[in-house]
Each structure stands twice: as C-alpha cells, then as structure tokens.
Amino acid sequence: MTTVTPSIAIQATLNGNWEQAIELNTQILDENPADLDSLNRLAFAYTVLGKIKEARETYEKVLEIDKTNPIAMKNIKRLGDVNRRNNVTPFSMQHDTFLEEVGKTKMVTLLNPAPANVLRTLQVGQSVELVIKRSKIFAITDGDQYVGMLPDDISRRLTKFIDGGNMYVAHMRSVEEKAPCIFIRETKRAGRFKNQPSFIDVEKPLPFTIHKARLVEDEEVKEEE
C-alpha cells in the first residue's frame, strides 16, 4: 500500500475533495492515531460535509491529546452553536473554491500577519472577510480576528472595484506563520467594470515586448549574413 503523506491529504482539501480528504486523513491516522494535524483536517472535512457529530467527536479526540489545541478549541465552540442556528454548517466551501480563473482569482500573501498563536487557530479553506480601512484592505475572520493585510497595490485596485460594486470572497490558502496566503475570487462584476479584470498578471510579458525582441534578433541575424 502506498504511504499517504500529509501533502496529499492537504491537496485533497485544497481541491475540495472532501470524501477523499476523509479517506486520506483516516489512512494517516491508522498509522499514527495521535497526528493532531490529520485529526483537525479530518474534522474540518466532516464539518464541510455537514457531518457535525463526526466532526465534534474528532475534535474531542484532538483535545484528549492536547487540551489547549487552538484549532480544536475554537471549532468545538463553533460546532456547539450549530443547533442554535438550525444546524447550519459553520463552514461552506465548493469544489471549485481554489479553481483559478484568469482575471477573476488571485492568491495573495498577506503582509503584517497576525501573531503565530492566532494563525495556529486557522485552517486551510476557512473563509475570511476583506475589510477596507484607511485605504487598505485587511483580512478578518468571521470572529473579527485580524489575519493580515493585502499589499498596497492590490488594496488600491480592489478598493476601486469594491466601491464600484464588485464583490469578492476569500479563503485561507496557506496558514504558514510568516507568510499566510489567501485565495481571492471575484463573485460579481459591476457593469461599469465589465471589461476590466480584477487581477492582472504583471509578471507576464506584453505581446509587443516579445515581438520587439524577435525583430531585434532578426536584424542581428541579417547583419551576420
């Protein structure tokens, strides 16, 4: 049997393959029942699929091993509120959450990230809100916890679009302590911006630049002849 690595299990989560994520993390736990990261990933997958009982039991296993585990503590509390909210699943993700679309999506590394103890409470796939303050855009959890801020150039561009009627959603793409990333998706484009993409790939060379370079090469070849 092929050994399942954490990276494969994480990729299943990023792809929104929740049934597969459950299967892969379960296989990891068969080898190491005390793997806290795999337990938290498993509980998260259960939660997204609306399997609240299984999710709660899995987070409880985490707390049996680590009584102060921030991810399990936070989500146990969140799951405790489910019954009071008519069993609404506290997380909602689609299979195409991280599907890239030219001009409509972008992965952004956050600046001035929150302290490590805060980032450790977050999970890949968790939604965050984009909040404009003082001409900057901050990523905030649904519990009003600061996560980080967008680079100034992206903040300025998105502020213009948001003020003009565009709408966006964002999810945690990476929760690395020094470089957390979010994945932003445009969900609505205002009529006034119908021909303006939310994001531009500035690293991609413009067509005329390539054409100009080819002309120079052609001239050099002619001179050598």
MODELLER restraints for C-alpha pairs under 7 A, 6 or more apart:
rsr = mdl.restraints
at = mdl.atoms
rsr.add(forms.Gaussian(group=physical.xy_distance, feature=features.Distance(at['CA:4:A'], at['CA:24:A']), mean=6.63, stdev=0.5))
rsr.add(forms.Gaussian(group=physical.xy_distance, feature=features.Distance(at['CA:4:A'], at['CA:27:A']), mean=6.93, stdev=0.5))
rsr.add(forms.Gaussian(group=physical.xy_distance, feature=features.Distance(at['CA:4:A'], at['CA:28:A']), mean=6.23, stdev=0.5))
rsr.add(forms.Gaussian(group=physical.xy_distance, feature=features.Distance(at['CA:9:A'], at['CA:21:A']), mean=5.68, stdev=0.5))
rsr.add(forms.Gaussian(group=physical.xy_distance, feature=features.Distance(at['CA:9:A'], at['CA:24:A']), mean=5.58, stdev=0.5))
rsr.add(forms.Gaussian(group=physical.xy_distance, feature=features.Distance(at['CA:9:A'], at['CA:25:A']), mean=6.06, stdev=0.5))
rsr.add(forms.Gaussian(group=physical.xy_distance, feature=features.Distance(at['CA:12:A'], at['CA:18:A']), mean=6.95, stdev=0.5))
rsr.add(forms.Gaussian(group=physical.xy_distance, feature=features.Distance(at['CA:12:A'], at['CA:20:A']), mean=6.38, stdev=0.5))
rsr.add(forms.Gaussian(group=physical.xy_distance, feature=features.Distance(at['CA:12:A'], at['CA:21:A']), mean=5.19, stdev=0.5))
rsr.add(forms.Gaussian(group=physical.xy_distance, feature=features.Distance(at['CA:13:A'], at['CA:21:A']), mean=5.89, stdev=0.5))
rsr.add(forms.Gaussian(group=physical.xy_distance, feature=features.Distance(at['CA:14:A'], at['CA:98:A']), mean=6.52, stdev=0.5))
rsr.add(forms.Gaussian(group=physical.xy_distance, feature=features.Distance(at['CA:14:A'], at['CA:125:A']), mean=6.89, stdev=0.5))
rsr.add(forms.Gaussian(group=physical.xy_distance, feature=features.Distance(at['CA:15:A'], at['CA:95:A']), mean=6.27, stdev=0.5))
rsr.add(forms.Gaussian(group=physical.xy_distance, feature=features.Distance(at['CA:15:A'], at['CA:98:A']), mean=6.62, stdev=0.5))
rsr.add(forms.Gaussian(group=physical.xy_distance, feature=features.Distance(at['CA:16:A'], at['CA:94:A']), mean=6.35, stdev=0.5))
rsr.add(forms.Gaussian(group=physical.xy_distance, feature=features.Distance(at['CA:16:A'], at['CA:95:A']), mean=4.30, stdev=0.5))
rsr.add(forms.Gaussian(group=physical.xy_distance, feature=features.Distance(at['CA:16:A'], at['CA:96:A']), mean=6.83, stdev=0.5))
rsr.add(forms.Gaussian(group=physical.xy_distance, feature=features.Distance(at['CA:17:A'], at['CA:95:A']), mean=6.58, stdev=0.5))
rsr.add(forms.Gaussian(group=physical.xy_distance, feature=features.Distance(at['CA:18:A'], at['CA:45:A']), mean=5.44, stdev=0.5))
rsr.add(forms.Gaussian(group=physical.xy_distance, feature=features.Distance(at['CA:21:A'], at['CA:45:A']), mean=6.64, stdev=0.5))
rsr.add(forms.Gaussian(group=physical.xy_distance, feature=features.Distance(at['CA:22:A'], at['CA:42:A']), mean=5.50, stdev=0.5))
rsr.add(forms.Gaussian(group=physical.xy_distance, feature=features.Distance(at['CA:22:A'], at['CA:45:A']), mean=6.32, stdev=0.5))
rsr.add(forms.Gaussian(group=physical.xy_distance, feature=features.Distance(at['CA:25:A'], at['CA:38:A']), mean=5.44, stdev=0.5))
rsr.add(forms.Gaussian(group=physical.xy_distance, feature=features.Distance(at['CA:25:A'], at['CA:42:A']), mean=5.92, stdev=0.5))
rsr.add(forms.Gaussian(group=physical.xy_distance, feature=features.Distance(at['CA:29:A'], at['CA:35:A']), mean=6.46, stdev=0.5))
rsr.add(forms.Gaussian(group=physical.xy_distance, feature=features.Distance(at['CA:29:A'], at['CA:38:A']), mean=6.85, stdev=0.5))
rsr.add(forms.Gaussian(group=physical.xy_distance, feature=features.Distance(at['CA:36:A'], at['CA:62:A']), mean=6.06, stdev=0.5))
rsr.add(forms.Gaussian(group=physical.xy_distance, feature=features.Distance(at['CA:39:A'], at['CA:58:A']), mean=6.38, stdev=0.5))
rsr.add(forms.Gaussian(group=physical.xy_distance, feature=features.Distance(at['CA:39:A'], at['CA:62:A']), mean=6.54, stdev=0.5))
rsr.add(forms.Gaussian(group=physical.xy_distance, feature=features.Distance(at['CA:40:A'], at['CA:59:A']), mean=6.59, stdev=0.5))
rsr.add(forms.Gaussian(group=physical.xy_distance, feature=features.Distance(at['CA:40:A'], at['CA:72:A']), mean=6.90, stdev=0.5))
rsr.add(forms.Gaussian(group=physical.xy_distance, feature=features.Distance(at['CA:43:A'], at['CA:55:A']), mean=4.34, stdev=0.5))
rsr.add(forms.Gaussian(group=physical.xy_distance, feature=features.Distance(at['CA:43:A'], at['CA:58:A']), mean=5.46, stdev=0.5))
rsr.add(forms.Gaussian(group=physical.xy_distance, feature=features.Distance(at['CA:43:A'], at['CA:59:A']), mean=6.17, stdev=0.5))
rsr.add(forms.Gaussian(group=physical.xy_distance, feature=features.Distance(at['CA:44:A'], at['CA:55:A']), mean=6.79, stdev=0.5))
rsr.add(forms.Gaussian(group=physical.xy_distance, feature=features.Distance(at['CA:46:A'], at['CA:52:A']), mean=6.66, stdev=0.5))
rsr.add(forms.Gaussian(group=physical.xy_distance, feature=features.Distance(at['CA:46:A'], at['CA:54:A']), mean=6.37, stdev=0.5))
rsr.add(forms.Gaussian(group=physical.xy_distance, feature=features.Distance(at['CA:46:A'], at['CA:55:A']), mean=5.13, stdev=0.5))
rsr.add(forms.Gaussian(group=physical.xy_distance, feature=features.Distance(at['CA:47:A'], at['CA:55:A']), mean=5.55, stdev=0.5))
rsr.add(forms.Gaussian(group=physical.xy_distance, feature=features.Distance(at['CA:47:A'], at['CA:89:A']), mean=6.64, stdev=0.5))
rsr.add(forms.Gaussian(group=physical.xy_distance, feature=features.Distance(at['CA:47:A'], at['CA:91:A']), mean=6.76, stdev=0.5))
rsr.add(forms.Gaussian(group=physical.xy_distance, feature=features.Distance(at['CA:48:A'], at['CA:89:A']), mean=6.69, stdev=0.5))
rsr.add(forms.Gaussian(group=physical.xy_distance, feature=features.Distance(at['CA:48:A'], at['CA:91:A']), mean=5.49, stdev=0.5))
rsr.add(forms.Gaussian(group=physical.xy_distance, feature=features.Distance(at['CA:48:A'], at['CA:92:A']), mean=5.88, stdev=0.5))
rsr.add(forms.Gaussian(group=physical.xy_distance, feature=features.Distance(at['CA:48:A'], at['CA:93:A']), mean=6.78, stdev=0.5))
rsr.add(forms.Gaussian(group=physical.xy_distance, feature=features.Distance(at['CA:50:A'], at['CA:89:A']), mean=5.62, stdev=0.5))
rsr.add(forms.Gaussian(group=physical.xy_distance, feature=features.Distance(at['CA:56:A'], at['CA:76:A']), mean=6.29, stdev=0.5))
rsr.add(forms.Gaussian(group=physical.xy_distance, feature=features.Distance(at['CA:56:A'], at['CA:79:A']), mean=6.90, stdev=0.5))
rsr.add(forms.Gaussian(group=physical.xy_distance, feature=features.Distance(at['CA:59:A'], at['CA:72:A']), mean=5.20, stdev=0.5))
rsr.add(forms.Gaussian(group=physical.xy_distance, feature=features.Distance(at['CA:59:A'], at['CA:76:A']), mean=6.57, stdev=0.5))
rsr.add(forms.Gaussian(group=physical.xy_distance, feature=features.Distance(at['CA:62:A'], at['CA:72:A']), mean=6.53, stdev=0.5))
rsr.add(forms.Gaussian(group=physical.xy_distance, feature=features.Distance(at['CA:63:A'], at['CA:69:A']), mean=6.40, stdev=0.5))
rsr.add(forms.Gaussian(group=physical.xy_distance, feature=features.Distance(at['CA:63:A'], at['CA:72:A']), mean=6.68, stdev=0.5))
rsr.add(forms.Gaussian(group=physical.xy_distance, feature=features.Distance(at['CA:70:A'], at['CA:120:A']), mean=6.70, stdev=0.5))
rsr.add(forms.Gaussian(group=physical.xy_distance, feature=features.Distance(at['CA:70:A'], at['CA:121:A']), mean=5.08, stdev=0.5))
rsr.add(forms.Gaussian(group=physical.xy_distance, feature=features.Distance(at['CA:71:A'], at['CA:120:A']), mean=6.81, stdev=0.5))
rsr.add(forms.Gaussian(group=physical.xy_distance, feature=features.Distance(at['CA:71:A'], at['CA:121:A']), mean=4.41, stdev=0.5))
rsr.add(forms.Gaussian(group=physical.xy_distance, feature=features.Distance(at['CA:71:A'], at['CA:122:A']), mean=6.57, stdev=0.5))
rsr.add(forms.Gaussian(group=physical.xy_distance, feature=features.Distance(at['CA:78:A'], at['CA:90:A']), mean=7.00, stdev=0.5))
rsr.add(forms.Gaussian(group=physical.xy_distance, feature=features.Distance(at['CA:82:A'], at['CA:88:A']), mean=5.94, stdev=0.5))
rsr.add(forms.Gaussian(group=physical.xy_distance, feature=features.Distance(at['CA:82:A'], at['CA:89:A']), mean=6.87, stdev=0.5))
rsr.add(forms.Gaussian(group=physical.xy_distance, feature=features.Distance(at['CA:98:A'], at['CA:183:A']), mean=6.86, stdev=0.5))
rsr.add(forms.Gaussian(group=physical.xy_distance, feature=features.Distance(at['CA:103:A'], at['CA:197:A']), mean=4.64, stdev=0.5))
rsr.add(forms.Gaussian(group=physical.xy_distance, feature=features.Distance(at['CA:103:A'], at['CA:198:A']), mean=5.54, stdev=0.5))
rsr.add(forms.Gaussian(group=physical.xy_distance, feature=features.Distance(at['CA:103:A'], at['CA:199:A']), mean=4.71, stdev=0.5))
rsr.add(forms.Gaussian(group=physical.xy_distance, feature=features.Distance(at['CA:103:A'], at['CA:200:A']), mean=5.99, stdev=0.5))
rsr.add(forms.Gaussian(group=physical.xy_distance, feature=features.Distance(at['CA:104:A'], at['CA:185:A']), mean=5.79, stdev=0.5))
rsr.add(forms.Gaussian(group=physical.xy_distance, feature=features.Distance(at['CA:104:A'], at['CA:186:A']), mean=5.10, stdev=0.5))
rsr.add(forms.Gaussian(group=physical.xy_distance, feature=features.Distance(at['CA:104:A'], at['CA:197:A']), mean=6.43, stdev=0.5))
rsr.add(forms.Gaussian(group=physical.xy_distance, feature=features.Distance(at['CA:104:A'], at['CA:198:A']), mean=5.71, stdev=0.5))
rsr.add(forms.Gaussian(group=physical.xy_distance, feature=features.Distance(at['CA:104:A'], at['CA:199:A']), mean=6.26, stdev=0.5))
rsr.add(forms.Gaussian(group=physical.xy_distance, feature=features.Distance(at['CA:105:A'], at['CA:184:A']), mean=5.47, stdev=0.5))
rsr.add(forms.Gaussian(group=physical.xy_distance, feature=features.Distance(at['CA:105:A'], at['CA:185:A']), mean=4.46, stdev=0.5))
rsr.add(forms.Gaussian(group=physical.xy_distance, feature=features.Distance(at['CA:105:A'], at['CA:186:A']), mean=6.32, stdev=0.5))
rsr.add(forms.Gaussian(group=physical.xy_distance, feature=features.Distance(at['CA:105:A'], at['CA:199:A']), mean=6.88, stdev=0.5))
rsr.add(forms.Gaussian(group=physical.xy_distance, feature=features.Distance(at['CA:106:A'], at['CA:183:A']), mean=5.80, stdev=0.5))
rsr.add(forms.Gaussian(group=physical.xy_distance, feature=features.Distance(at['CA:106:A'], at['CA:184:A']), mean=5.37, stdev=0.5))
rsr.add(forms.Gaussian(group=physical.xy_distance, feature=features.Distance(at['CA:106:A'], at['CA:185:A']), mean=6.82, stdev=0.5))
rsr.add(forms.Gaussian(group=physical.xy_distance, feature=features.Distance(at['CA:106:A'], at['CA:199:A']), mean=6.82, stdev=0.5))
rsr.add(forms.Gaussian(group=physical.xy_distance, feature=features.Distance(at['CA:107:A'], at['CA:181:A']), mean=6.60, stdev=0.5))
rsr.add(forms.Gaussian(group=physical.xy_distance, feature=features.Distance(at['CA:107:A'], at['CA:182:A']), mean=5.70, stdev=0.5))
rsr.add(forms.Gaussian(group=physical.xy_distance, feature=features.Distance(at['CA:107:A'], at['CA:183:A']), mean=4.39, stdev=0.5))
rsr.add(forms.Gaussian(group=physical.xy_distance, feature=features.Distance(at['CA:107:A'], at['CA:184:A']), mean=6.28, stdev=0.5))
rsr.add(forms.Gaussian(group=physical.xy_distance, feature=features.Distance(at['CA:108:A'], at['CA:181:A']), mean=5.39, stdev=0.5))
rsr.add(forms.Gaussian(group=physical.xy_distance, feature=features.Distance(at['CA:108:A'], at['CA:182:A']), mean=5.41, stdev=0.5))
rsr.add(forms.Gaussian(group=physical.xy_distance, feature=features.Distance(at['CA:108:A'], at['CA:183:A']), mean=6.34, stdev=0.5))
rsr.add(forms.Gaussian(group=physical.xy_distance, feature=features.Distance(at['CA:109:A'], at['CA:179:A']), mean=6.07, stdev=0.5))
rsr.add(forms.Gaussian(group=physical.xy_distance, feature=features.Distance(at['CA:109:A'], at['CA:180:A']), mean=5.85, stdev=0.5))
rsr.add(forms.Gaussian(group=physical.xy_distance, feature=features.Distance(at['CA:109:A'], at['CA:181:A']), mean=4.24, stdev=0.5))
rsr.add(forms.Gaussian(group=physical.xy_distance, feature=features.Distance(at['CA:109:A'], at['CA:182:A']), mean=6.54, stdev=0.5))
rsr.add(forms.Gaussian(group=physical.xy_distance, feature=features.Distance(at['CA:110:A'], at['CA:148:A']), mean=5.23, stdev=0.5))
rsr.add(forms.Gaussian(group=physical.xy_distance, feature=features.Distance(at['CA:110:A'], at['CA:149:A']), mean=5.25, stdev=0.5))
rsr.add(forms.Gaussian(group=physical.xy_distance, feature=features.Distance(at['CA:110:A'], at['CA:150:A']), mean=5.34, stdev=0.5))
rsr.add(forms.Gaussian(group=physical.xy_distance, feature=features.Distance(at['CA:110:A'], at['CA:179:A']), mean=6.52, stdev=0.5))
rsr.add(forms.Gaussian(group=physical.xy_distance, feature=features.Distance(at['CA:110:A'], at['CA:180:A']), mean=5.82, stdev=0.5))
rsr.add(forms.Gaussian(group=physical.xy_distance, feature=features.Distance(at['CA:110:A'], at['CA:181:A']), mean=5.73, stdev=0.5))
rsr.add(forms.Gaussian(group=physical.xy_distance, feature=features.Distance(at['CA:111:A'], at['CA:148:A']), mean=5.70, stdev=0.5))
rsr.add(forms.Gaussian(group=physical.xy_distance, feature=features.Distance(at['CA:111:A'], at['CA:149:A']), mean=5.15, stdev=0.5))
rsr.add(forms.Gaussian(group=physical.xy_distance, feature=features.Distance(at['CA:111:A'], at['CA:150:A']), mean=6.14, stdev=0.5))
rsr.add(forms.Gaussian(group=physical.xy_distance, feature=features.Distance(at['CA:111:A'], at['CA:151:A']), mean=6.48, stdev=0.5))
rsr.add(forms.Gaussian(group=physical.xy_distance, feature=features.Distance(at['CA:112:A'], at['CA:148:A']), mean=5.58, stdev=0.5))
rsr.add(forms.Gaussian(group=physical.xy_distance, feature=features.Distance(at['CA:112:A'], at['CA:149:A']), mean=6.39, stdev=0.5))
rsr.add(forms.Gaussian(group=physical.xy_distance, feature=features.Distance(at['CA:113:A'], at['CA:147:A']), mean=5.79, stdev=0.5))
rsr.add(forms.Gaussian(group=physical.xy_distance, feature=features.Distance(at['CA:113:A'], at['CA:148:A']), mean=4.25, stdev=0.5))
rsr.add(forms.Gaussian(group=physical.xy_distance, feature=features.Distance(at['CA:113:A'], at['CA:180:A']), mean=7.00, stdev=0.5))
rsr.add(forms.Gaussian(group=physical.xy_distance, feature=features.Distance(at['CA:114:A'], at['CA:146:A']), mean=6.38, stdev=0.5))
rsr.add(forms.Gaussian(group=physical.xy_distance, feature=features.Distance(at['CA:114:A'], at['CA:147:A']), mean=5.00, stdev=0.5))
rsr.add(forms.Gaussian(group=physical.xy_distance, feature=features.Distance(at['CA:114:A'], at['CA:148:A']), mean=5.84, stdev=0.5))
rsr.add(forms.Gaussian(group=physical.xy_distance, feature=features.Distance(at['CA:116:A'], at['CA:177:A']), mean=5.47, stdev=0.5))
rsr.add(forms.Gaussian(group=physical.xy_distance, feature=features.Distance(at['CA:119:A'], at['CA:175:A']), mean=6.28, stdev=0.5))
rsr.add(forms.Gaussian(group=physical.xy_distance, feature=features.Distance(at['CA:119:A'], at['CA:177:A']), mean=6.31, stdev=0.5))
rsr.add(forms.Gaussian(group=physical.xy_distance, feature=features.Distance(at['CA:122:A'], at['CA:175:A']), mean=6.76, stdev=0.5))
rsr.add(forms.Gaussian(group=physical.xy_distance, feature=features.Distance(at['CA:123:A'], at['CA:172:A']), mean=6.94, stdev=0.5))
rsr.add(forms.Gaussian(group=physical.xy_distance, feature=features.Distance(at['CA:123:A'], at['CA:175:A']), mean=6.79, stdev=0.5))
rsr.add(forms.Gaussian(group=physical.xy_distance, feature=features.Distance(at['CA:124:A'], at['CA:172:A']), mean=5.11, stdev=0.5))
rsr.add(forms.Gaussian(group=physical.xy_distance, feature=features.Distance(at['CA:124:A'], at['CA:173:A']), mean=5.44, stdev=0.5))
rsr.add(forms.Gaussian(group=physical.xy_distance, feature=features.Distance(at['CA:124:A'], at['CA:174:A']), mean=5.83, stdev=0.5))
rsr.add(forms.Gaussian(group=physical.xy_distance, feature=features.Distance(at['CA:124:A'], at['CA:175:A']), mean=6.58, stdev=0.5))
rsr.add(forms.Gaussian(group=physical.xy_distance, feature=features.Distance(at['CA:125:A'], at['CA:171:A']), mean=5.33, stdev=0.5))
rsr.add(forms.Gaussian(group=physical.xy_distance, feature=features.Distance(at['CA:125:A'], at['CA:172:A']), mean=5.10, stdev=0.5))
rsr.add(forms.Gaussian(group=physical.xy_distance, feature=features.Distance(at['CA:125:A'], at['CA:173:A']), mean=6.21, stdev=0.5))
rsr.add(forms.Gaussian(group=physical.xy_distance, feature=features.Distance(at['CA:126:A'], at['CA:171:A']), mean=5.35, stdev=0.5))
rsr.add(forms.Gaussian(group=physical.xy_distance, feature=features.Distance(at['CA:126:A'], at['CA:172:A']), mean=5.39, stdev=0.5))
rsr.add(forms.Gaussian(group=physical.xy_distance, feature=features.Distance(at['CA:127:A'], at['CA:170:A']), mean=5.79, stdev=0.5))
rsr.add(forms.Gaussian(group=physical.xy_distance, feature=features.Distance(at['CA:127:A'], at['CA:171:A']), mean=4.16, stdev=0.5))
rsr.add(forms.Gaussian(group=physical.xy_distance, feature=features.Distance(at['CA:127:A'], at['CA:172:A']), mean=6.29, stdev=0.5))
rsr.add(forms.Gaussian(group=physical.xy_distance, feature=features.Distance(at['CA:128:A'], at['CA:139:A']), mean=5.98, stdev=0.5))
rsr.add(forms.Gaussian(group=physical.xy_distance, feature=features.Distance(at['CA:128:A'], at['CA:140:A']), mean=5.40, stdev=0.5))
rsr.add(forms.Gaussian(group=physical.xy_distance, feature=features.Distance(at['CA:128:A'], at['CA:141:A']), mean=4.67, stdev=0.5))
rsr.add(forms.Gaussian(group=physical.xy_distance, feature=features.Distance(at['CA:128:A'], at['CA:142:A']), mean=6.50, stdev=0.5))
rsr.add(forms.Gaussian(group=physical.xy_distance, feature=features.Distance(at['CA:128:A'], at['CA:170:A']), mean=5.54, stdev=0.5))
rsr.add(forms.Gaussian(group=physical.xy_distance, feature=features.Distance(at['CA:128:A'], at['CA:171:A']), mean=5.59, stdev=0.5))
rsr.add(forms.Gaussian(group=physical.xy_distance, feature=features.Distance(at['CA:129:A'], at['CA:139:A']), mean=5.59, stdev=0.5))
rsr.add(forms.Gaussian(group=physical.xy_distance, feature=features.Distance(at['CA:129:A'], at['CA:140:A']), mean=5.08, stdev=0.5))
rsr.add(forms.Gaussian(group=physical.xy_distance, feature=features.Distance(at['CA:129:A'], at['CA:141:A']), mean=6.09, stdev=0.5))
rsr.add(forms.Gaussian(group=physical.xy_distance, feature=features.Distance(at['CA:129:A'], at['CA:142:A']), mean=6.94, stdev=0.5))
rsr.add(forms.Gaussian(group=physical.xy_distance, feature=features.Distance(at['CA:129:A'], at['CA:170:A']), mean=6.53, stdev=0.5))
rsr.add(forms.Gaussian(group=physical.xy_distance, feature=features.Distance(at['CA:130:A'], at['CA:137:A']), mean=6.20, stdev=0.5))
rsr.add(forms.Gaussian(group=physical.xy_distance, feature=features.Distance(at['CA:130:A'], at['CA:138:A']), mean=5.66, stdev=0.5))
rsr.add(forms.Gaussian(group=physical.xy_distance, feature=features.Distance(at['CA:130:A'], at['CA:139:A']), mean=4.92, stdev=0.5))
rsr.add(forms.Gaussian(group=physical.xy_distance, feature=features.Distance(at['CA:130:A'], at['CA:140:A']), mean=6.44, stdev=0.5))
rsr.add(forms.Gaussian(group=physical.xy_distance, feature=features.Distance(at['CA:131:A'], at['CA:137:A']), mean=5.38, stdev=0.5))
rsr.add(forms.Gaussian(group=physical.xy_distance, feature=features.Distance(at['CA:131:A'], at['CA:138:A']), mean=5.16, stdev=0.5))
rsr.add(forms.Gaussian(group=physical.xy_distance, feature=features.Distance(at['CA:131:A'], at['CA:139:A']), mean=6.43, stdev=0.5))
rsr.add(forms.Gaussian(group=physical.xy_distance, feature=features.Distance(at['CA:132:A'], at['CA:138:A']), mean=6.39, stdev=0.5))
rsr.add(forms.Gaussian(group=physical.xy_distance, feature=features.Distance(at['CA:136:A'], at['CA:152:A']), mean=6.77, stdev=0.5))
rsr.add(forms.Gaussian(group=physical.xy_distance, feature=features.Distance(at['CA:136:A'], at['CA:155:A']), mean=5.55, stdev=0.5))
rsr.add(forms.Gaussian(group=physical.xy_distance, feature=features.Distance(at['CA:137:A'], at['CA:149:A']), mean=5.87, stdev=0.5))
rsr.add(forms.Gaussian(group=physical.xy_distance, feature=features.Distance(at['CA:137:A'], at['CA:150:A']), mean=5.72, stdev=0.5))
rsr.add(forms.Gaussian(group=physical.xy_distance, feature=features.Distance(at['CA:137:A'], at['CA:155:A']), mean=5.40, stdev=0.5))
rsr.add(forms.Gaussian(group=physical.xy_distance, feature=features.Distance(at['CA:138:A'], at['CA:148:A']), mean=5.90, stdev=0.5))
rsr.add(forms.Gaussian(group=physical.xy_distance, feature=features.Distance(at['CA:138:A'], at['CA:149:A']), mean=4.28, stdev=0.5))
rsr.add(forms.Gaussian(group=physical.xy_distance, feature=features.Distance(at['CA:138:A'], at['CA:150:A']), mean=6.27, stdev=0.5))
rsr.add(forms.Gaussian(group=physical.xy_distance, feature=features.Distance(at['CA:139:A'], at['CA:146:A']), mean=6.34, stdev=0.5))
rsr.add(forms.Gaussian(group=physical.xy_distance, feature=features.Distance(at['CA:139:A'], at['CA:147:A']), mean=5.44, stdev=0.5))
rsr.add(forms.Gaussian(group=physical.xy_distance, feature=features.Distance(at['CA:139:A'], at['CA:148:A']), mean=5.44, stdev=0.5))
rsr.add(forms.Gaussian(group=physical.xy_distance, feature=features.Distance(at['CA:139:A'], at['CA:149:A']), mean=5.82, stdev=0.5))
rsr.add(forms.Gaussian(group=physical.xy_distance, feature=features.Distance(at['CA:140:A'], at['CA:146:A']), mean=4.73, stdev=0.5))
rsr.add(forms.Gaussian(group=physical.xy_distance, feature=features.Distance(at['CA:140:A'], at['CA:147:A']), mean=5.60, stdev=0.5))
rsr.add(forms.Gaussian(group=physical.xy_distance, feature=features.Distance(at['CA:164:A'], at['CA:190:A']), mean=6.87, stdev=0.5))
rsr.add(forms.Gaussian(group=physical.xy_distance, feature=features.Distance(at['CA:165:A'], at['CA:190:A']), mean=5.16, stdev=0.5))
rsr.add(forms.Gaussian(group=physical.xy_distance, feature=features.Distance(at['CA:166:A'], at['CA:188:A']), mean=5.32, stdev=0.5))
rsr.add(forms.Gaussian(group=physical.xy_distance, feature=features.Distance(at['CA:166:A'], at['CA:189:A']), mean=4.71, stdev=0.5))
rsr.add(forms.Gaussian(group=physical.xy_distance, feature=features.Distance(at['CA:166:A'], at['CA:190:A']), mean=5.23, stdev=0.5))
rsr.add(forms.Gaussian(group=physical.xy_distance, feature=features.Distance(at['CA:167:A'], at['CA:186:A']), mean=5.98, stdev=0.5))
rsr.add(forms.Gaussian(group=physical.xy_distance, feature=features.Distance(at['CA:167:A'], at['CA:187:A']), mean=5.50, stdev=0.5))
rsr.add(forms.Gaussian(group=physical.xy_distance, feature=features.Distance(at['CA:167:A'], at['CA:188:A']), mean=4.91, stdev=0.5))
rsr.add(forms.Gaussian(group=physical.xy_distance, feature=features.Distance(at['CA:167:A'], at['CA:189:A']), mean=6.78, stdev=0.5))
rsr.add(forms.Gaussian(group=physical.xy_distance, feature=features.Distance(at['CA:168:A'], at['CA:184:A']), mean=6.70, stdev=0.5))
rsr.add(forms.Gaussian(group=physical.xy_distance, feature=features.Distance(at['CA:168:A'], at['CA:185:A']), mean=5.48, stdev=0.5))
rsr.add(forms.Gaussian(group=physical.xy_distance, feature=features.Distance(at['CA:168:A'], at['CA:186:A']), mean=4.46, stdev=0.5))
rsr.add(forms.Gaussian(group=physical.xy_distance, feature=features.Distance(at['CA:168:A'], at['CA:187:A']), mean=5.26, stdev=0.5))
rsr.add(forms.Gaussian(group=physical.xy_distance, feature=features.Distance(at['CA:169:A'], at['CA:184:A']), mean=5.81, stdev=0.5))
rsr.add(forms.Gaussian(group=physical.xy_distance, feature=features.Distance(at['CA:169:A'], at['CA:185:A']), mean=5.42, stdev=0.5))
rsr.add(forms.Gaussian(group=physical.xy_distance, feature=features.Distance(at['CA:169:A'], at['CA:186:A']), mean=6.69, stdev=0.5))
rsr.add(forms.Gaussian(group=physical.xy_distance, feature=features.Distance(at['CA:169:A'], at['CA:187:A']), mean=6.90, stdev=0.5))
rsr.add(forms.Gaussian(group=physical.xy_distance, feature=features.Distance(at['CA:170:A'], at['CA:182:A']), mean=6.29, stdev=0.5))
rsr.add(forms.Gaussian(group=physical.xy_distance, feature=features.Distance(at['CA:170:A'], at['CA:183:A']), mean=5.42, stdev=0.5))
rsr.add(forms.Gaussian(group=physical.xy_distance, feature=features.Distance(at['CA:170:A'], at['CA:184:A']), mean=4.38, stdev=0.5))
rsr.add(forms.Gaussian(group=physical.xy_distance, feature=features.Distance(at['CA:170:A'], at['CA:185:A']), mean=6.29, stdev=0.5))
rsr.add(forms.Gaussian(group=physical.xy_distance, feature=features.Distance(at['CA:171:A'], at['CA:182:A']), mean=5.46, stdev=0.5))
rsr.add(forms.Gaussian(group=physical.xy_distance, feature=features.Distance(at['CA:171:A'], at['CA:183:A']), mean=5.34, stdev=0.5))
rsr.add(forms.Gaussian(group=physical.xy_distance, feature=features.Distance(at['CA:171:A'], at['CA:184:A']), mean=6.77, stdev=0.5))
rsr.add(forms.Gaussian(group=physical.xy_distance, feature=features.Distance(at['CA:172:A'], at['CA:181:A']), mean=6.14, stdev=0.5))
rsr.add(forms.Gaussian(group=physical.xy_distance, feature=features.Distance(at['CA:172:A'], at['CA:182:A']), mean=4.42, stdev=0.5))
rsr.add(forms.Gaussian(group=physical.xy_distance, feature=features.Distance(at['CA:172:A'], at['CA:183:A']), mean=6.27, stdev=0.5))
rsr.add(forms.Gaussian(group=physical.xy_distance, feature=features.Distance(at['CA:173:A'], at['CA:181:A']), mean=5.29, stdev=0.5))
rsr.add(forms.Gaussian(group=physical.xy_distance, feature=features.Distance(at['CA:173:A'], at['CA:182:A']), mean=4.80, stdev=0.5))
rsr.add(forms.Gaussian(group=physical.xy_distance, feature=features.Distance(at['CA:173:A'], at['CA:183:A']), mean=5.62, stdev=0.5))
rsr.add(forms.Gaussian(group=physical.xy_distance, feature=features.Distance(at['CA:174:A'], at['CA:180:A']), mean=5.25, stdev=0.5))
rsr.add(forms.Gaussian(group=physical.xy_distance, feature=features.Distance(at['CA:174:A'], at['CA:181:A']), mean=4.87, stdev=0.5))
rsr.add(forms.Gaussian(group=physical.xy_distance, feature=features.Distance(at['CA:174:A'], at['CA:182:A']), mean=6.71, stdev=0.5))
rsr.add(forms.Gaussian(group=physical.xy_distance, feature=features.Distance(at['CA:175:A'], at['CA:181:A']), mean=6.60, stdev=0.5))
